[in-house]
Amino acid sequence: MPISGQTHAGAELDLLVMVNGKRYGFEFKYADAPALTRSMILAVQDLKLEHLWVIYPGKQEYDLDKKIAVIPITFLPLLTKKIQEKAPSNKYA
């Protein structure tokens, strides 16, 4: 069930997906190199996310935090497949 919104603490999330009782978050950014924000940290904590992915138009995959990773938009089809199959790891290349 995809939803989006904002928590009481002010964390915003573009997309929240629940699969098999686990919560996965998605932020979509147009920046060349998205950086970790307070909002991302709050979203992981407040919404009890298994993982948060920041999707962007670049080509590099990198971690921002233990549960937060930046991935290229071209990785999105593979990521959605892996989420449906099992609990994902950070790497999708």
C-alpha positions as CSV (number, residue, x, y, z in Angstrom):
1,M,0.0,0.0,0.0
2,P,1.9,3.1,-1.1
3,I,1.4,6.3,0.8
4,S,3.2,9.6,1.2
5,G,3.1,12.4,3.8
6,Q,4.8,14.0,6.8
7,T,5.3,12.9,10.4
8,H,4.5,15.0,13.5
9,A,8.2,15.6,14.0
10,G,8.4,17.1,10.4
11,A,10.0,14.2,8.6
12,E,8.7,14.0,5.0
13,L,8.7,11.0,2.8
14,D,7.7,10.8,-0.9
15,L,6.6,7.2,-0.8
16,L,6.1,4.6,1.9
17,V,5.6,1.0,0.8
18,M,4.6,-1.9,3.1
19,V,5.6,-5.4,2.0
20,N,5.1,-8.4,4.2
21,G,4.7,-6.1,7.3
22,K,7.9,-4.2,6.6
23,R,8.1,-0.5,5.8
24,Y,10.3,0.8,3.0
25,G,10.7,4.5,2.3
26,F,11.5,6.4,-0.9
27,E,12.7,9.9,-1.5
28,F,13.0,11.3,-5.0
29,K,15.7,13.9,-5.6
30,Y,16.9,15.8,-8.6
31,A,20.3,16.7,-7.0
32,D,23.5,15.5,-8.5
33,A,24.7,14.0,-5.2
34,P,21.9,13.8,-2.6
35,A,23.1,14.2,1.0
36,L,21.8,12.9,4.3
37,T,19.2,15.2,5.9
38,R,17.6,15.5,9.3
39,S,14.3,14.7,7.6
40,M,15.6,11.4,6.3
41,I,16.9,10.3,9.7
42,L,13.5,11.3,11.3
43,A,11.6,9.4,8.7
44,V,13.6,6.2,9.4
45,Q,13.1,6.6,13.2
46,D,9.5,7.9,13.3
47,L,8.1,5.5,10.6
48,K,10.2,2.5,11.7
49,L,11.5,2.0,8.2
50,E,13.5,-1.2,7.3
51,H,15.3,1.0,4.7
52,L,15.1,4.3,3.0
53,W,16.2,4.8,-0.6
54,V,17.0,8.1,-2.2
55,I,16.3,7.9,-5.9
56,Y,18.2,10.3,-8.2
57,P,19.1,10.7,-11.9
58,G,22.8,10.0,-11.3
59,K,24.9,6.8,-11.9
60,Q,26.5,6.1,-8.5
61,E,25.1,4.1,-5.7
62,Y,26.3,5.0,-2.2
63,D,25.2,4.7,1.5
64,L,24.3,7.8,3.5
65,D,23.6,5.9,6.7
66,K,23.1,2.3,7.9
67,K,19.5,2.3,6.7
68,I,19.7,5.0,4.0
69,A,21.1,4.6,0.5
70,V,21.2,6.6,-2.7
71,I,20.5,4.7,-5.9
72,P,20.2,5.7,-9.5
73,I,16.6,5.8,-10.9
74,T,17.7,3.1,-13.3
75,F,18.1,0.7,-10.4
76,L,14.4,1.1,-9.4
77,P,13.0,-1.9,-11.3
78,L,15.5,-4.2,-9.8
79,L,15.0,-2.8,-6.3
80,T,11.2,-3.3,-6.5
81,K,11.7,-6.9,-7.6
82,K,14.1,-7.6,-4.7
83,I,11.8,-6.0,-2.2
84,Q,9.0,-8.3,-3.3
85,E,11.3,-11.4,-3.2
86,K,12.8,-10.9,0.3
87,A,14.3,-8.3,2.7
88,P,16.7,-6.3,0.7
89,S,20.4,-5.6,1.2
90,N,21.8,-2.1,0.3
91,K,23.4,-3.1,-3.0
92,Y,21.4,-3.4,-6.2
93,A,23.9,-2.9,-9.0
